[in-house]
């Protein structure tokens, strides 16, 4: 592993959107929804104020509907902050992805499409390049899950990574469904296995982060970053603690 990768660790706060508001779900369950702020721009500006550079913006309405819904929020945050935004949820067509880029996202987050329509995903990879795509792998017992976690597959996470890195993907964020939104700690063992097998991959941890200690452990395990949501909103990780990683 090169020194540069092991020394850098990017904190990527998540803003999940339902009805244009900043929310969090527990384990992807829309019935377990908690609204944290009616104004996502306000939240994004707070992150920018402490020195955060990245933002993971998730259109949960879009993910459910199968088409991008909260595009206006993306436009607002992109035009009023300098954050590098990755945006996902409901990107299913060429039109969707073009629209997301044209509205101000630097990166498109792709999940289920990379499993269900590989040809389309690889066409985007060829057209836009690996730096413009953030591939999300939702995992349950080391197997890929799709469709907002409602559908399990028999595809091993390791085969999935192998296939996609062979096509040029450099960065993947991996969410262990069993951990997400529960504030019980991240899937360190899984991440260590992935980093060991794919040392060149930029692996971003997602789900289960509860404390600054978790972030330190993820950095030590070789992850290149972590997506953090509920722990920030619930006050488990403070702005001062986030600054330690900036």
C-alpha positions in Angstrom: 0.0 0.0 0.0 1.5 3.4 -0.8 2.2 5.8 2.0 0.0 8.5 0.6 -3.1 6.2 0.8 -2.4 5.0 4.3 -1.9 8.5 5.6 -5.0 10.2 4.1 -8.4 9.5 5.5 -11.4 11.4 4.3 -14.5 12.1 6.4 -17.6 12.2 4.2 -20.7 13.3 6.1 -24.0 12.0 4.7 -27.2 13.9 4.2 -30.1 11.6 3.4 -33.1 13.3 1.8 -36.8 12.6 2.1 -39.3 15.3 1.1 -36.3 17.7 0.8 -35.4 17.3 4.5 -32.3 15.9 6.1 -33.3 12.5 7.7 -31.8 9.2 8.8 -33.3 5.8 8.5 -32.5 2.8 10.7 -31.3 -0.2 8.5 -32.9 1.3 5.4 -36.4 1.2 6.9 -38.5 4.1 5.7 -40.8 3.5 8.6 -37.9 4.2 11.0 -37.3 7.8 9.8 -36.0 10.6 11.9 -36.0 14.2 10.6 -32.8 16.1 11.7 -33.2 19.3 9.8 -35.8 20.7 7.5 -33.1 22.6 5.7 -30.3 20.4 4.2 -28.4 23.5 3.0 -28.0 24.6 6.6 -26.5 21.3 7.5 -24.1 21.3 4.5 -22.9 24.9 5.4 -22.2 23.7 8.9 -20.0 20.9 7.6 -18.2 23.3 5.2 -17.6 25.8 8.1 -15.6 23.2 10.1 -13.4 22.4 7.0 -15.2 19.4 5.6 -14.6 19.1 1.8 -16.8 16.2 0.8 -20.5 15.5 1.0 -22.5 12.2 0.4 -26.0 13.3 -0.6 -28.5 10.5 -0.8 -31.9 10.9 -2.5 -34.0 8.3 -0.5 -37.2 9.3 -2.3 -35.3 8.7 -5.6 -34.0 5.3 -4.5 -37.5 4.2 -3.6 -39.1 5.6 -6.7 -36.4 4.5 -9.1 -35.8 8.0 -10.5 -34.1 11.1 -9.1 -36.5 13.2 -7.0 -34.5 15.7 -4.8 -32.6 17.4 -7.5 -33.5 20.9 -6.2 -31.6 20.2 -3.0 -28.5 19.1 -4.9 -28.7 22.3 -7.0 -29.1 24.5 -3.8 -26.1 22.9 -2.0 -23.9 22.8 -5.1 -24.5 26.5 -5.8 -24.1 27.7 -2.3 -21.2 25.6 -1.0 -17.8 24.6 -2.4 -18.3 21.0 -1.2 -17.4 18.1 -3.5 -20.7 16.4 -3.7 -21.4 12.8 -4.6 -25.1 12.3 -5.3 -27.0 9.0 -5.5 -30.5 7.5 -5.3 -32.6 6.8 -8.3 -29.9 7.2 -11.0 -31.1 4.6 -13.6 -30.7 6.2 -17.0 -28.3 8.3 -19.1 -30.6 11.2 -18.6 -30.5 10.8 -14.9 -26.7 10.8 -14.6 -26.3 13.7 -17.0 -28.9 15.7 -15.0 -27.1 15.0 -11.7 -23.7 16.2 -13.2 -25.3 19.2 -14.8 -26.9 20.2 -11.5 -23.6 20.3 -9.7 -22.7 16.9 -8.4 -19.0 16.1 -8.9 -19.6 12.4 -8.5 -22.5 10.1 -9.2 -23.1 7.4 -6.6 -24.2 4.1 -8.3 -25.5 1.0 -6.5 -28.1 -1.4 -7.8 -27.5 -0.6 -11.5 -23.9 -1.9 -11.3 -25.5 -5.3 -10.3 -28.6 -5.3 -12.5 -27.4 -3.6 -15.6 -23.7 -3.9 -15.8 -23.5 -2.8 -19.5 -25.1 0.5 -18.7 -22.8 1.0 -15.7 -19.7 0.2 -17.7 -20.8 2.5 -20.4 -20.9 5.3 -17.8 -17.5 4.3 -16.6 -16.2 4.5 -20.1 -17.9 7.8 -20.8 -17.2 9.7 -17.5 -14.2 7.9 -16.1 -13.7 6.3 -12.7 -13.2 9.5 -10.8 -16.7 10.6 -11.6 -18.4 7.5 -10.2 -18.6 6.2 -6.6 -19.7 2.6 -6.6 -21.7 1.5 -3.6 -21.7 -2.1 -2.4 -24.4 -3.0 0.2 -23.4 -6.2 1.9 -25.2 -8.8 3.9 -23.1 -11.7 5.2 -20.5 -10.9 2.5 -23.1 -11.0 -0.3 -24.3 -8.1 -2.3 -27.8 -6.7 -1.6 -29.7 -4.4 -4.0 -32.9 -2.4 -4.3 -32.6 -0.5 -1.1 -31.5 -3.7 0.7 -34.8 -5.4 -0.1 -33.2 -8.0 -2.4 -30.3 -10.3 -1.5 -28.1 -11.8 -4.2 -25.6 -14.7 -4.3 -22.8 -12.4 -5.5 -19.9 -12.3 -3.2 -18.5 -8.8 -2.3 -15.1 -10.0 -3.3 -16.2 -11.1 -6.8 -18.1 -7.9 -7.2 -15.0 -5.8 -6.3 -12.8 -8.0 -8.5 -15.1 -7.5 -11.6 -15.4 -3.8 -11.1 -11.8 -3.0 -10.4 -10.9 -5.0 -13.5 -13.0 -2.5 -15.4 -11.2 0.5 -13.8 -13.2 1.3 -10.7 -10.8 2.7 -8.1 -13.2 3.7 -5.2 -15.9 1.7 -3.6 -17.9 2.4 -0.5 -19.2 -0.6 1.4 -22.1 -0.7 3.8 -22.8 -3.7 6.0 -26.6 -3.7 6.2 -26.4 -5.4 9.6 -24.6 -2.4 11.1 -26.3 0.6 9.4 -28.0 3.2 11.5 -27.7 1.1 14.7 -24.7 3.0 16.2 -23.1 -0.4 17.1 -19.7 0.1 15.4 -18.5 -0.6 11.8 -17.7 -3.9 10.1 -14.0 -3.8 10.8 -13.3 -7.4 10.0 -15.0 -7.2 6.6 -13.1 -4.1 5.7 -9.8 -5.6 6.7 -10.5 -8.6 4.5 -11.3 -6.3 1.5 -8.2 -4.1 2.0 -6.0 -7.2 2.3 -7.3 -8.7 -1.0 -7.5 -5.4 -2.9 -4.7 -3.2 -1.6 -5.0 -0.7 -4.5 -8.7 -0.1 -3.9 -9.8 3.1 -2.1 -12.3 1.6 0.3 -14.7 3.9 2.0 -16.4 2.5 5.1 -20.1 3.2 5.6 -22.5 2.2 8.4 -22.2 1.7 12.1 -19.7 4.5 12.9 -20.5 5.6 16.5 -17.4 7.5 17.7 -14.1 9.0 16.9 -12.5 5.7 18.1 -14.3 3.9 15.2 -12.9 6.4 12.8 -9.4 5.8 14.1 -9.9 2.1 13.8 -11.1 2.4 10.3 -8.2 4.5 9.3 -5.8 1.9 10.9 -7.5 -0.9 9.0 -6.6 0.7 5.7 -9.8 2.3 4.7 -9.3 5.5 2.8 -12.4 7.2 4.3 -15.7 6.9 6.1 -19.2 8.0 5.4 -20.7 9.2 8.7 -24.3 10.1 9.3 -26.3 9.4 12.4 -23.3 9.6 14.8 -22.8 13.3 13.8 -26.5 14.1 14.0 -26.9 12.4 17.4 -23.9 14.2 18.8 -21.7 11.1 19.2 -19.0 12.7 17.1 -18.4 16.4 17.6 -17.2 19.0 15.2 -13.9 19.2 17.1 -13.4 15.5 16.7 -14.1 15.6 13.0 -11.5 18.3 12.7 -8.8 15.8 13.9 -9.2 14.1 10.5 -9.1 17.2 8.3 
